[in-house]
Amino acid sequence: MRLDNFDFALPHELIARHPCEPRDAGRLLLIPASGGFVDQRIADLPALLRLGDLLVFNDTKVIPARLVRHAICAVLCYIVAHRK
């Protein structure tokens, strides 16, 4: 995997700043075993689950931060990121 795989344009208006209301109206991207992508809503989740399915919850928080790079630091940060 290459670091530039994660370099893409993300329009500012598509970045969520607050949870949606009602909360179960949040968007869910379903990737069926048959391939492709299907747009769903969190409210659809109970109907999508089957016995034995595994749910993984991510309760991490996003902090408002920005990585500012300078000419000499950019190379060093890139090397450190790839060594881990």
Secondary structure, DSSP 4 states (H G I P E B T S, - for coil): --GGGG-----GGGS--S--SSGGG-EEEE--TTSS-EEEEGGGHHHH--TT------------------HHHHHHHHHHHHH-
